Amino acid sequence: MPEWGTERQHLIEKAKVVVIGAGGVKSTLLMSLTAVGIGKIRIVEFDKVEISNLNRQLLYSTDNIGLSKAECCEKRLRDLNPNSTIELVNEKIDSSNIESLCDDFDFVVEGGDSPASRNLVNEFCLSKQIPFTHASAQFNYGYVFSVIPMLKTACFACFFPKDHSRNETTGPVPVSVLSTSIAGSLGASEVLKWFMGYHDSMFVNRRLCFSSLLLSSEFTVKEQSRNPGCPICARYY
């Protein structure tokens, strides 16, 4: 493929990515990044596999129920591509470990289980000038966007100012495998565009949204300029 080439494949082979979470969206995302040959992937996941996960978390099977997601995920991905270095961290990311888990990596895929953890990743990446992607799915819809601190783009708190002041999660919501799979593929695409040098094509200062059930024939793009009064990124830009 002319837009790929040997040179860009070598860039992918040298890439180091941290993926926080290994659930529904991250199942498709992790399989895509592993299959394409990302050099090193660190997975931060503390949960265990439950039967209710299996309708959308494609990394797991009924044999995995009750086992650590991180360990099951690591085996599946190593079987998929033994040439990629897969590391697992069976921990919940928090302020005490985020630097040791993410500081030596080129890119972060954000996947916190609450507004507090998502805001933690946002602030860390801004402070360390590490680009990151946020991909999410709920019900039958989803979206993806990226934050590139060195370009002073809109941060997570610019997109979701109310979430910045909310620490608690709203609890689980239903979601279909179509939504998680599309969001995971879009998130993986953002990661690859970064390492392959297609930065202008990334969804920064805008959010790519979709509906998987209605398949309304069009993706929609919602513009989001950086908030100059943002209480978070204003500290770093």
C-alpha positions as a printed Julia matrix, in Angstrom:
237×3 Matrix{Float64}:
   0.0     0.0    0.0
   1.56    3.3   -1.07
   0.31    5.14   2.03
   1.99    2.54   4.25
   5.31    1.38   2.86
   8.35   -0.25   4.46
   9.51    2.93   6.17
   6.24    3.44   8.0
   6.09   -0.21   9.0
   9.48    0.22  10.67
   8.13    3.25  12.54
   5.25    1.1   13.78
   7.68   -1.61  14.89
   9.49    0.93  17.09
   6.3     2.36  18.61
   5.54    2.02  22.33
   1.92    2.37  23.39
   0.16    2.16  26.76
  -3.45    1.01  26.63
  -5.47    1.61  29.79
  -8.22   -0.95  30.05
  -8.93   -4.11  28.07
 -12.7    -4.15  27.81
 -15.07   -3.81  24.88
 -13.59   -0.92  22.91
 -10.06   -1.97  23.83
 -10.61   -5.56  22.67
 -10.85   -4.52  19.04
  -8.28   -1.77  19.48
  -5.69   -4.07  21.06
  -6.16   -6.8   18.47
  -5.75   -4.22  15.7
  -2.58   -2.71  17.16
  -1.09   -6.15  17.77
  -1.96   -7.48  14.33
  -0.48   -4.45  12.61
   2.8    -4.89  14.49
   3.09   -2.17  17.15
   6.47   -2.88  18.73
   5.56   -2.67  22.41
   2.14   -2.57  24.05
   1.62   -2.25  27.78
  -1.88   -3.14  28.99
  -3.08   -1.76  32.33
  -6.1    -3.77  33.48
  -7.12   -4.91  36.97
 -10.51   -6.57  36.4
 -11.58  -10.19  35.91
 -13.61  -11.69  33.08
 -17.35  -11.97  33.72
 -19.96  -13.68  31.59
 -21.66  -10.32  31.01
 -18.51   -9.09  29.25
 -18.62  -11.63  26.46
 -21.25   -9.98  24.27
 -18.79   -7.22  23.37
 -15.31   -7.96  24.75
 -13.98  -10.06  21.92
 -10.63  -10.84  23.53
 -12.25  -13.31  25.94
 -14.19  -16.57  25.89
 -16.26  -18.61  28.34
 -13.08  -20.45  29.39
 -11.75  -17.15  30.75
 -14.61  -16.39  33.15
 -13.24  -15.59  36.6
  -9.68  -15.14  35.35
  -7.61  -11.97  35.18
  -8.39   -9.95  32.06
  -4.78   -8.84  31.83
  -3.43  -12.39  31.74
  -6.06  -13.65  29.29
  -5.53  -10.63  27.09
  -1.75  -11.06  27.1
  -1.97  -14.69  25.97
  -4.45  -13.95  23.2
  -2.38  -11.1   21.8
   0.91  -13.0   22.0
  -0.71  -15.83  20.09
  -1.89  -13.31  17.51
   1.53  -11.74  16.99
   4.53  -13.1   18.92
   6.74  -10.39  17.36
   5.05   -7.63  19.35
   6.15   -7.19  22.96
   3.06   -7.45  25.14
   3.32   -6.4   28.78
   0.55   -6.69  31.32
   0.09   -4.68  34.48
  -2.6    -6.12  36.72
  -3.27   -2.86  38.53
  -5.73    0.01  38.6
  -4.12    3.21  37.39
  -4.03    6.02  39.95
  -1.93    9.0   40.96
   0.64    6.79  42.69
   1.53    4.64  39.68
   0.63    6.57  36.52
   4.11    7.98  36.01
   5.84    4.61  36.31
   3.29    3.02  33.98
   3.2     5.64  31.22
   6.24    7.89  31.33
   8.51    5.84  29.04
   5.92    5.4   26.27
   5.21    7.35  23.1
   1.42    7.27  23.11
  -1.42    6.56  25.54
  -4.84    5.11  24.8
  -7.04    6.44  27.58
  -9.56    4.04  29.04
 -10.34    4.99  32.59
 -13.34    3.49  34.38
 -14.45    6.81  35.92
 -14.23   10.56  35.25
 -11.53   10.81  37.93
  -9.23    8.31  36.18
  -9.86    9.86  32.76
  -9.01   13.29  34.13
  -5.91   11.84  35.76
  -4.65   10.54  32.41
  -5.53   13.82  30.72
  -3.5    15.87  33.2
  -0.56   13.46  33.16
  -0.32   13.46  29.37
  -0.56   17.24  29.25
   2.2    17.61  31.82
   4.47   15.14  30.02
   3.59   16.21  26.45
   2.42   12.69  25.54
  -0.3    12.41  22.86
  -3.33   10.28  23.66
  -6.55    9.01  22.14
  -9.94    8.65  23.81
 -12.33    6.14  22.19
 -15.67    5.34  23.79
 -18.95    3.55  23.11
 -22.31    3.49  24.9
 -25.58    1.93  23.84
 -25.44    1.97  20.01
 -23.22    4.98  19.48
 -19.64    6.02  20.07
 -16.93    8.51  19.29
 -13.18    9.08  19.16
 -10.83   12.04  19.48
  -7.17   12.66  20.17
  -5.22   15.17  22.24
  -1.77   16.33  21.13
  -0.27   18.48  23.9
   2.69   19.68  21.82
   0.2    21.22  19.37
  -1.88   22.74  22.2
  -5.07   21.01  21.1
  -8.32   20.78  23.07
  -7.9    18.47  26.04
 -10.34   16.02  27.64
 -11.64   18.71  29.98
 -12.33   21.0   27.0
 -14.52   18.29  25.48
 -16.22   17.35  28.76
 -16.04   20.29  31.21
 -18.7    18.82  33.5
 -16.82   15.53  33.82
 -13.8    17.43  35.09
 -15.62   18.27  38.31
 -17.23   14.84  38.73
 -15.26   12.04  40.4
 -17.85    9.29  40.58
 -18.89    7.03  37.72
 -22.5     6.88  36.58
 -22.35    3.07  36.63
 -22.46    0.52  33.83
 -24.48    1.21  30.69
 -25.56   -1.24  27.98
 -23.55   -1.26  24.77
 -23.5    -3.38  21.63
 -20.55   -5.17  20.07
 -21.05   -3.11  16.92
 -20.4     0.1   18.83
 -17.37   -1.17  20.72
 -15.84   -2.69  17.59
 -16.25    0.47  15.51
 -14.93    2.7   18.31
 -11.97    0.35  18.85
 -11.08    0.39  15.15
 -11.31    4.18  15.01
  -9.12    4.45  18.11
  -6.49    2.15  16.61
  -6.54    4.27  13.46
  -5.7     7.37  15.49
  -2.7     5.59  17.03
  -1.43    4.45  13.64
  -1.89    7.88  12.08
   0.32    9.32  14.8
   3.2     6.92  14.27
   2.91    6.95  10.48
   3.07   10.73  10.35
  -0.51   11.45   9.28
  -1.05   13.94  12.08
  -3.22   16.27  10.0
  -5.78   13.48   9.59
  -6.19   12.85  13.31
  -9.35   13.93  15.1
  -7.99   16.74  17.23
 -10.14   19.72  18.18
 -13.05   17.66  16.88
 -14.86   14.44  17.74
 -15.8    11.73  15.24
 -19.2    10.28  16.21
 -21.25    7.38  14.86
 -24.4     5.33  15.38
 -23.9     1.6   14.92
 -27.49    0.37  15.13
 -29.21    2.81  12.84
 -26.18    2.98  10.56
 -27.4     6.36   9.47
 -24.98    6.29   6.53
 -22.85    9.14   7.82
 -20.3     9.7   10.51
 -20.65   13.12  12.11
 -17.86   15.41  13.22
 -18.39   17.75  16.17
 -15.91   20.6   16.32
 -14.34   21.43  19.68
 -11.92   24.31  19.89
  -9.64   24.53  22.9
 -11.17   26.45  25.76
  -8.66   29.21  26.66
 -10.19   29.29  30.12
  -9.96   25.52  30.65
  -8.86   24.91  34.25
  -6.69   21.97  33.14
  -4.83   22.58  29.88
  -4.4    26.3   30.66
  -1.84   25.15  33.25
   0.35   23.56  30.59
  -0.19   25.58  27.38
